[in-house]
């Protein structure tokens, strides 16, 4: 089981490396990168961006420091390598970002391995486990998140570990298994809350729904959660001299949760611009899976599986319900500046667990439906992988923003009008850009003019890159790097990915046999 998990992680990592963008341009992403760099010098001050001014007049990140701390080693390696290579200042900056841009590829590869292990620990068949894991990694917005430097993959990994560990702790008859499950649940809860405090209600809801039978079983998870809150308190005190001041201002108050719940929930589930059921069709299977899990009987032949499955099923339902309740009421429910419903990405692995149960022993009809959903999800996701969502927002006029984020008409067409759905726009752009590349009209960066510190390139080059395809080996070619070595490098990574997937499928088949 462990061998297959590592094989899946390696194959996924090479696939994400091949399709990676090699760029960091989002304001929140850049601020996290700046914070990791500041930590090297013992500071928390960052350049102005997604920031807030502290009482000492310095600018600080509004976001937590969890991801910056975890990415610190890779950020340091990237910057040192860029300067050792002798790049000029602008090139060194882009080279450093290139290295760090693969941080979430590593995290997401580990997340897929953890999903496989979670499914197998719940006694789902190897074949169904592999299908659900592949659907999660390559037919949902998680693939696009693997190309980013945002916190969602880490949040997803933490929540997944909390649920699968908690299910084991809540049902295992062996005290040693119970304690191990409690530690995994606690560590997962710590990771999720450490990188984003706002997911704490989702973590709490899932752990409560696990149904620990013994009060002492709560000691370890609660200790981990308390440690996560302590890191936030320390970070707040170091920035603002107040352990309760997070930097989000009004967004941490009840005033920020005034979106009508039906509007937000409909938007997160079914809207043409952000609906998870369109951006991750795999989730259509989740209700069947959860229903199967919560009906599992303890006195069946697989008693341990029945108990584990019931606990996990209730936790999955609780986590999704809490996520929809919290983010459905949030004024920025859409999580704009992202592909699909960004705030639901952390609970997608839980939907994959449920989908695995739905596929295990499924009828021919359900399997055919699953194949259709997987193909639809792959097609949708390839549009998000091939075109950077920032380019799509510039092309449609959604960025730079012309309305305030809390304006009821903010990005109205992109959110609600199917004609302007990012799914459709991304594919129109991908078809156009691919045609231009095939006719030899790929973008060429002028590299002259005033450089935008956020994107690292000039305004004219930003416009040229509206016609780009979002992979690092093409971006480097636009910048003038010789195409032959780039092509060879891409082929080597792709070949490695094909080889690794062969090993992964072989390991899964061996377990199935």
C-alpha positions as CSV (number, residue, x, y, z in Angstrom):
1,X,0.0,0.0,0.0
2,X,2.8,2.4,0.8
3,X,4.7,1.5,-2.3
4,X,1.7,2.4,-4.5
5,X,1.3,5.6,-2.6
6,X,4.9,6.7,-3.3
7,X,4.5,5.7,-6.9
8,X,1.4,7.8,-7.2
9,X,3.1,10.7,-5.6
10,X,6.1,10.5,-7.9
11,X,4.0,10.2,-11.0
12,X,1.7,13.1,-10.0
13,X,4.8,15.3,-9.2
14,X,6.3,14.7,-12.6
15,X,3.0,15.4,-14.3
16,X,2.5,18.6,-12.3
17,X,6.1,19.6,-13.1
18,X,5.5,19.1,-16.8
19,X,2.4,21.2,-16.8
20,X,3.6,23.8,-14.3
21,X,3.5,27.5,-15.1
22,X,6.9,28.3,-13.5
23,X,5.5,31.7,-12.5
24,X,4.2,33.5,-9.4
25,X,2.1,36.6,-10.1
26,X,-0.9,36.7,-7.8
27,X,-0.7,39.4,-5.1
28,X,-1.4,37.0,-2.3
29,X,1.1,34.6,-3.7
30,X,3.8,37.2,-4.0
31,X,3.2,38.5,-0.5
32,X,3.7,34.9,0.8
33,X,6.9,34.7,-1.2
34,X,8.1,38.1,0.2
35,X,7.3,36.9,3.7
36,X,9.4,33.8,3.3
37,X,12.2,35.9,2.1
38,X,11.8,38.4,5.0
39,X,12.0,35.5,7.4
40,X,15.5,34.8,6.2
41,X,16.5,38.1,7.6
42,X,14.6,37.7,10.8
43,X,11.8,40.1,9.8
44,X,8.1,40.1,9.0
45,X,8.0,43.3,7.0
46,X,7.1,42.8,3.3
47,X,6.8,45.2,0.3
48,X,3.4,46.7,-0.2
49,X,0.9,44.5,-1.9
50,X,-1.7,42.2,-0.2
51,X,-0.6,43.9,3.0
52,X,-1.8,46.0,5.9
53,X,0.1,48.8,7.7
54,X,0.9,48.0,11.3
55,X,1.0,50.4,14.2
56,X,4.8,50.8,13.7
57,X,4.1,52.1,10.1
58,X,5.5,49.0,8.4
59,X,3.7,46.8,5.9
60,X,2.8,43.2,6.8
61,X,1.1,40.4,5.1
62,X,-2.6,40.1,5.8
63,X,-2.3,36.3,5.4
64,X,-1.0,33.9,8.0
65,X,2.7,32.8,8.0
66,X,2.2,29.1,7.9
67,X,2.8,28.6,4.2
68,X,5.7,31.0,4.2
69,X,7.4,29.0,7.0
70,X,6.8,25.6,5.3
71,X,8.0,27.0,1.9
72,X,11.0,28.7,3.5
73,X,13.6,26.0,2.5
74,X,12.5,26.0,-1.2
75,X,12.4,29.8,-1.3
76,X,15.9,29.9,0.1
77,X,17.2,27.3,-2.4
78,X,15.5,29.1,-5.3
79,X,17.0,32.5,-4.5
80,X,20.5,31.2,-3.8
81,X,20.5,29.2,-7.0
82,X,19.3,32.2,-9.1
83,X,22.1,34.4,-7.7
84,X,24.7,31.7,-8.0
85,X,23.8,31.3,-11.7
86,X,24.8,35.0,-12.2
87,X,21.4,36.2,-13.4
88,X,20.8,40.0,-13.5
89,X,18.3,41.3,-10.9
90,X,15.1,40.9,-13.0
91,X,16.1,37.5,-14.3
92,X,17.2,36.4,-10.8
93,X,13.8,37.4,-9.5
94,X,12.0,35.3,-12.1
95,X,14.3,32.4,-11.6
96,X,13.7,32.4,-7.9
97,X,9.9,32.5,-8.5
98,X,10.3,29.6,-11.0
99,X,11.7,27.3,-8.3
100,X,9.2,28.2,-5.7
101,X,6.3,27.8,-8.1
102,X,6.7,24.0,-7.8
103,X,6.0,24.0,-4.1
104,X,2.4,23.2,-4.5
105,X,3.2,20.5,-7.0
106,X,5.1,18.7,-4.2
107,X,2.3,19.3,-1.7
108,X,-0.4,18.1,-4.2
109,X,1.5,15.0,-5.1
110,X,1.7,14.2,-1.4
111,X,-2.0,14.9,-1.1
112,X,-2.8,12.4,-3.8
113,X,-0.7,9.8,-2.0
114,X,-2.6,10.6,1.2
115,X,-5.9,10.2,-0.6
116,X,-4.9,6.8,-1.9
117,X,-3.8,5.7,1.6
118,X,-7.0,7.1,3.1
119,X,-9.2,5.2,0.7
120,X,-7.3,2.0,1.2
121,X,-7.3,2.3,5.0
122,X,-11.1,2.5,4.7
123,X,-11.0,-0.8,2.8
124,X,-12.0,0.7,-0.6
125,X,-10.7,-1.6,-3.4
126,X,-7.4,-0.7,-5.1
127,X,-9.1,-0.1,-8.4
128,X,-11.8,2.3,-7.0
129,X,-9.2,4.0,-4.9
130,X,-6.9,4.7,-7.9
131,X,-9.9,6.0,-9.9
132,X,-11.0,8.4,-7.2
133,X,-7.4,9.6,-6.6
134,X,-6.8,10.3,-10.3
135,X,-10.2,12.1,-10.6
136,X,-9.2,14.3,-7.7
137,X,-5.7,15.1,-9.1
138,X,-6.6,15.7,-12.7
139,X,-10.3,16.4,-13.2
140,X,-10.8,19.1,-10.5
141,X,-9.4,22.6,-9.8
142,X,-6.8,20.9,-7.6
143,X,-4.6,20.5,-10.7
144,X,-4.7,24.3,-11.3
145,X,-4.0,24.9,-7.6
146,X,-0.8,22.7,-8.0
147,X,0.4,25.4,-10.4
148,X,-0.1,28.2,-7.8
149,X,1.6,29.3,-4.6
150,X,-1.7,29.6,-2.7
151,X,-2.5,27.8,0.5
152,X,-5.4,25.6,-0.6
153,X,-3.4,22.3,-1.2
154,X,-1.9,22.5,2.3
155,X,-5.3,23.1,3.8
156,X,-6.7,20.2,1.8
157,X,-3.9,17.9,3.0
158,X,-4.5,18.9,6.6
159,X,-8.3,18.4,6.5
160,X,-7.9,15.0,4.8
161,X,-5.5,13.8,7.5
162,X,-7.8,15.1,10.2
163,X,-10.8,13.2,8.8
164,X,-9.0,9.9,7.9
165,X,-7.0,9.9,11.2
166,X,-10.1,10.7,13.2
167,X,-12.1,8.0,11.6
168,X,-9.3,5.5,12.5
169,X,-9.2,6.8,16.1
170,X,-12.9,6.8,16.5
171,X,-13.4,3.2,15.4
172,X,-10.2,1.2,15.9
173,X,-10.5,-1.5,18.5
174,X,-6.8,-1.6,19.2
175,X,-5.7,1.2,21.6
176,X,-2.4,1.6,19.6
177,X,-4.4,2.2,16.4
178,X,-6.6,4.6,18.3
179,X,-3.7,6.7,19.5
180,X,-2.1,6.7,16.1
181,X,-5.3,7.9,14.6
182,X,-5.6,10.6,17.2
183,X,-2.1,11.9,16.4
184,X,-2.8,11.9,12.6
185,X,-6.1,13.7,13.2
186,X,-4.4,16.3,15.5
187,X,-1.5,16.8,13.1
188,X,-3.9,17.3,10.2
189,X,-6.0,19.8,12.1
190,X,-2.8,21.7,13.1
191,X,-1.6,21.9,9.5
192,X,-4.9,23.1,8.1
193,X,-5.4,25.8,10.8
194,X,-1.7,26.7,10.8
195,X,-1.9,27.8,7.1
196,X,-5.3,29.3,7.3
197,X,-7.3,30.2,10.4
198,X,-10.6,30.5,8.5
199,X,-10.8,26.7,8.0
200,X,-11.0,26.1,11.8
201,X,-14.8,25.7,11.7
202,X,-14.5,23.1,9.0
203,X,-11.9,21.2,11.0
204,X,-14.0,21.4,14.2
205,X,-17.1,20.2,12.4
206,X,-15.4,17.2,10.9
207,X,-13.8,16.2,14.2
208,X,-17.0,16.5,16.1
209,X,-18.8,14.4,13.5
210,X,-16.1,11.7,13.8
211,X,-17.8,10.7,17.1
212,X,-14.9,9.9,19.4
213,X,-16.4,7.5,21.9
214,X,-13.9,8.5,24.7
215,X,-13.3,12.0,26.0
216,X,-9.6,11.3,26.5
217,X,-9.4,10.7,22.7
218,X,-9.9,14.5,22.3
219,X,-6.8,15.4,24.2
220,X,-4.3,15.0,21.4
221,X,-6.4,16.7,18.6
222,X,-7.3,19.6,20.9
223,X,-3.6,20.0,21.9
224,X,-2.6,20.2,18.2
225,X,-5.4,22.7,17.6
226,X,-4.4,24.8,20.6
227,X,-0.8,24.8,19.2
228,X,-2.1,26.1,15.8
229,X,-4.1,28.9,17.5
230,X,-1.0,29.8,19.5
231,X,1.1,30.2,16.3
232,X,-1.5,32.7,15.1
233,X,-1.6,34.6,18.4
234,X,2.2,34.8,18.3
235,X,2.2,36.0,14.7
236,X,-0.4,38.6,15.4
237,X,1.4,39.9,18.5
238,X,4.7,40.2,16.5
239,X,3.0,42.2,13.8
240,X,0.4,44.3,15.6
241,X,1.1,43.9,19.3
242,X,-2.4,42.3,19.7
243,X,-3.0,38.6,19.7
244,X,-6.5,39.0,18.3
245,X,-5.6,41.3,15.4
246,X,-5.2,39.1,12.3
247,X,-4.8,41.8,9.7
248,X,-8.0,41.1,7.9
249,X,-9.9,44.0,9.5
250,X,-13.6,43.9,8.7
251,X,-13.3,40.6,6.9
252,X,-12.9,38.9,10.3
253,X,-16.1,40.5,11.6
254,X,-19.7,39.4,11.2
255,X,-20.2,42.3,8.8
256,X,-18.2,40.4,6.2
257,X,-20.7,37.5,6.2
258,X,-23.8,39.2,4.8
259,X,-24.2,37.4,1.5
260,X,-27.6,35.6,1.4
261,X,-26.9,32.0,2.2
262,X,-28.9,30.7,-0.8
263,X,-27.0,33.0,-3.2
264,X,-23.6,31.9,-1.9
265,X,-24.4,28.2,-1.7
266,X,-25.9,28.3,-5.2
267,X,-22.9,30.2,-6.5
268,X,-20.5,27.7,-4.9
269,X,-22.3,24.7,-6.2
270,X,-24.1,25.5,-9.4
271,X,-23.2,29.0,-10.8
272,X,-21.6,28.9,-14.3
273,X,-18.6,30.8,-13.1
274,X,-17.8,29.2,-9.8
275,X,-20.0,26.1,-9.3
276,X,-18.0,23.1,-8.1
277,X,-20.3,20.7,-9.8
278,X,-19.1,22.0,-13.1
279,X,-15.5,22.6,-12.3
280,X,-15.2,19.3,-10.5
281,X,-17.8,16.9,-11.9
282,X,-16.4,14.1,-9.7
283,X,-18.4,15.7,-6.9
284,X,-21.7,14.5,-8.5
285,X,-20.7,11.0,-7.2
286,X,-20.1,12.2,-3.6
287,X,-23.7,12.0,-2.3
288,X,-23.9,8.4,-3.3
289,X,-20.6,7.6,-1.6
290,X,-21.5,9.4,1.6
291,X,-24.9,7.6,1.7
292,X,-23.1,4.3,1.3
293,X,-20.6,5.2,4.1
294,X,-23.1,6.3,6.7
295,X,-25.2,3.1,6.1
296,X,-22.2,0.8,6.7
297,X,-23.0,-1.6,9.5
298,X,-20.8,-2.6,12.3
299,X,-22.0,-6.2,12.4
300,X,-21.2,-6.8,8.7
301,X,-18.3,-9.1,7.7
302,X,-16.1,-6.1,7.5
303,X,-16.9,-4.7,10.9
304,X,-13.9,-2.5,11.1
305,X,-14.6,-1.1,7.6
306,X,-18.2,-0.4,8.6
307,X,-17.2,1.6,11.7
308,X,-14.5,3.5,10.0
309,X,-16.7,4.3,7.0
310,X,-19.5,5.6,9.1
311,X,-17.3,7.9,11.1
312,X,-15.6,9.2,7.9
313,X,-18.9,9.6,6.1
314,X,-20.4,11.8,8.8
315,X,-17.2,13.8,9.0
316,X,-17.2,14.4,5.2
317,X,-20.9,15.5,5.3
318,X,-20.2,17.8,8.2
319,X,-17.0,19.4,6.6
320,X,-18.8,20.1,3.4
321,X,-21.9,21.5,5.2
322,X,-19.7,23.8,7.3
323,X,-17.7,25.0,4.3
324,X,-20.8,25.9,2.4
325,X,-22.3,27.6,5.5
326,X,-19.2,29.7,6.2
327,X,-18.2,30.6,2.7
328,X,-21.7,30.8,1.3
329,X,-22.3,33.7,3.7
330,X,-18.9,35.4,3.1
331,X,-19.0,38.6,1.0
332,X,-16.3,37.3,-1.3
333,X,-17.8,33.8,-1.5
334,X,-16.4,33.4,-5.1
335,X,-12.8,33.6,-4.0
336,X,-12.0,35.6,-7.1
337,X,-8.6,35.7,-8.7
338,X,-8.7,31.9,-9.0
339,X,-9.9,29.0,-11.2
340,X,-13.2,27.7,-9.9
341,X,-14.5,27.8,-6.3
342,X,-11.2,28.4,-4.5
343,X,-12.7,28.1,-1.0
344,X,-14.0,24.6,-1.7
345,X,-10.7,23.2,-3.0
346,X,-9.7,22.2,0.6
347,X,-12.7,19.8,0.9
348,X,-12.3,18.2,-2.6
349,X,-10.2,15.3,-1.2
350,X,-13.1,14.5,1.1
351,X,-15.4,14.3,-2.0
352,X,-12.8,12.0,-3.6
353,X,-13.0,9.7,-0.6
354,X,-16.8,9.6,-1.0
355,X,-16.5,9.1,-4.8
356,X,-14.2,6.1,-4.1
357,X,-16.9,4.5,-2.0
358,X,-19.5,5.2,-4.8
359,X,-17.2,3.5,-7.3
360,X,-16.4,0.5,-5.2
361,X,-18.6,-2.3,-6.3
362,X,-20.6,0.1,-8.5
363,X,-23.0,-1.1,-11.2
364,X,-22.2,-0.8,-14.9
365,X,-24.5,2.2,-15.2
366,X,-22.7,4.0,-12.3
367,X,-19.3,3.2,-13.8
368,X,-20.4,4.6,-17.2
369,X,-21.6,7.7,-15.4
370,X,-18.3,8.0,-13.6
371,X,-16.4,7.7,-16.9
372,X,-18.5,10.5,-18.4
373,X,-17.9,12.7,-15.4
374,X,-14.2,12.0,-15.5
375,X,-13.9,12.9,-19.1
376,X,-16.0,16.1,-18.6
377,X,-13.8,17.0,-15.6
378,X,-10.6,16.4,-17.6
379,X,-11.8,18.6,-20.4
380,X,-12.9,21.4,-18.1
381,X,-9.6,21.2,-16.1
382,X,-7.4,21.3,-19.1
383,X,-8.8,24.7,-20.0
384,X,-7.7,25.9,-16.6
385,X,-4.3,24.3,-16.9
386,X,-3.6,25.6,-20.4
387,X,-4.6,29.2,-19.8
388,X,-3.6,31.2,-16.7
389,X,-6.8,32.5,-15.0
390,X,-5.1,35.9,-14.7
391,X,-4.8,36.1,-18.5
392,X,-8.5,35.2,-18.9
393,X,-9.5,37.9,-16.4
394,X,-7.5,40.5,-18.3
395,X,-8.9,39.4,-21.6
396,X,-12.5,39.7,-20.4
397,X,-11.9,43.0,-18.7
398,X,-12.5,41.5,-15.2
399,X,-9.0,42.7,-14.2
400,X,-7.9,45.4,-13.3
401,X,-11.0,45.6,-11.1
402,X,-13.4,48.4,-11.9
403,X,-15.8,47.7,-9.0
404,X,-15.3,47.2,-5.3
405,X,-15.1,43.6,-4.2
406,X,-18.3,44.0,-2.1
407,X,-20.2,45.6,-5.0
408,X,-23.2,43.2,-5.8
409,X,-22.3,43.6,-9.5
410,X,-18.6,42.7,-9.1
411,X,-17.7,40.2,-11.8
412,X,-21.4,39.6,-12.3
413,X,-21.2,38.2,-15.9
414,X,-18.3,35.9,-15.1
415,X,-20.1,34.5,-12.1
416,X,-23.6,34.1,-13.4
417,X,-23.8,34.2,-17.2
418,X,-22.8,30.9,-18.9
419,X,-21.7,32.8,-22.0
420,X,-18.9,34.4,-20.0
421,X,-18.1,31.4,-17.8
422,X,-14.4,31.0,-17.3
423,X,-14.8,27.4,-18.6
424,X,-15.9,28.6,-22.0
425,X,-13.6,31.6,-22.1
426,X,-10.5,29.5,-21.2
427,X,-11.2,27.0,-23.9
428,X,-11.8,29.8,-26.5
429,X,-8.5,31.3,-25.6
430,X,-6.7,27.9,-25.5
431,X,-8.0,27.0,-29.0
432,X,-7.0,30.4,-30.4
433,X,-3.5,30.4,-28.7
434,X,-2.8,26.8,-29.8
435,X,-3.7,27.7,-33.3
436,X,-1.3,30.7,-33.2
437,X,1.5,28.5,-31.9
438,X,1.0,26.0,-34.6
439,X,1.2,28.7,-37.3
440,X,4.4,30.1,-35.7
441,X,2.8,33.2,-34.1
442,X,3.7,32.4,-30.5
443,X,4.3,35.5,-28.3
444,X,7.7,37.1,-28.2
445,X,8.6,39.2,-25.1
446,X,10.1,42.6,-25.9
447,X,11.8,42.8,-22.5
448,X,11.9,46.6,-22.7
449,X,10.0,49.2,-20.7
450,X,9.0,49.5,-17.1
451,X,8.8,46.3,-15.3
452,X,5.7,45.6,-13.1
453,X,7.1,44.4,-9.8
454,X,4.0,42.2,-9.3
455,X,4.3,40.2,-12.6
456,X,8.1,40.8,-13.2
457,X,7.5,41.8,-16.8
458,X,6.4,44.9,-18.7
459,X,2.9,46.0,-19.5
460,X,3.4,45.2,-23.2
461,X,4.6,41.7,-22.4
462,X,1.6,41.2,-20.1
463,X,-0.6,41.9,-23.1
464,X,1.5,39.6,-25.3
465,X,1.1,36.8,-22.8
466,X,-2.7,36.8,-23.3
467,X,-1.8,34.6,-26.3
468,X,0.4,32.3,-24.2
469,X,0.0,28.7,-23.1
470,X,0.6,28.4,-19.4
471,X,3.6,26.0,-19.2
472,X,7.1,26.9,-18.1
473,X,8.9,25.4,-21.1
474,X,6.9,27.7,-23.5
475,X,7.2,30.8,-21.3
476,X,11.0,30.4,-21.4
477,X,10.8,30.2,-25.1
478,X,8.8,33.4,-25.3
479,X,11.6,35.1,-23.3
480,X,14.2,34.0,-25.8
481,X,15.7,30.9,-24.3
482,X,16.7,28.4,-27.1
483,X,13.8,26.2,-27.9
484,X,15.7,22.9,-28.5
485,X,17.0,22.4,-24.9
486,X,13.6,23.5,-23.6
487,X,11.8,21.0,-25.7
488,X,14.2,18.2,-24.7
489,X,13.8,19.1,-21.0
490,X,10.0,19.0,-21.4
491,X,10.2,15.6,-23.2
492,X,12.4,14.2,-20.4
493,X,9.9,15.3,-17.7
494,X,7.0,13.9,-19.7
495,X,8.8,10.6,-20.3
496,X,9.5,10.4,-16.6
497,X,5.9,11.0,-15.9
498,X,4.8,8.2,-18.3
499,X,7.3,5.8,-16.7
500,X,6.2,6.7,-13.2
501,X,2.5,6.2,-14.0
502,X,3.4,2.8,-15.3
503,X,4.9,2.0,-12.0
504,X,1.9,3.4,-10.1
505,X,-0.6,1.5,-12.2
506,X,1.4,-1.7,-11.7
507,X,1.5,-1.2,-7.9
508,X,-2.2,-0.6,-7.8
509,X,-2.9,-3.7,-10.0
510,X,-0.8,-5.8,-7.7
511,X,-2.8,-4.6,-4.7
512,X,-6.0,-5.3,-6.5
513,X,-4.9,-8.8,-7.4
